[in-house]
Amino acid sequence: MYVIVALVLLDILLVERFPEFNRATLQRFIKDGRVKVDGAVAKKANEKYDRAAKIDVKVIITAQHQVFGRMSGKVIPGKRI
């Protein structure tokens, strides 16, 4: 018996899980070292992962985000999503 696991590009997976951010922003988070997959810092947006992977994204809320109401209108300083 075989189990087929579909792997997905990290940036696409992030867009699916965090729709309040665009793909370019999520790619920048990866480059800045703010994304962890299964506990390890992700290095490239084009790496492939299982959809069941545990993903941590460190989001830093700035005054600009508060003024323009980013993140679906929620301002949560220092929250890790």
Secondary structure, DSSP 8 states (H G I E B T S, - for coil): ------EEEHHHHHHHH-TTS-HHHHHHHHHTT-EEETTEE---TT-EEETT--EEEB----HHHHHHTTTTT---TT-B-
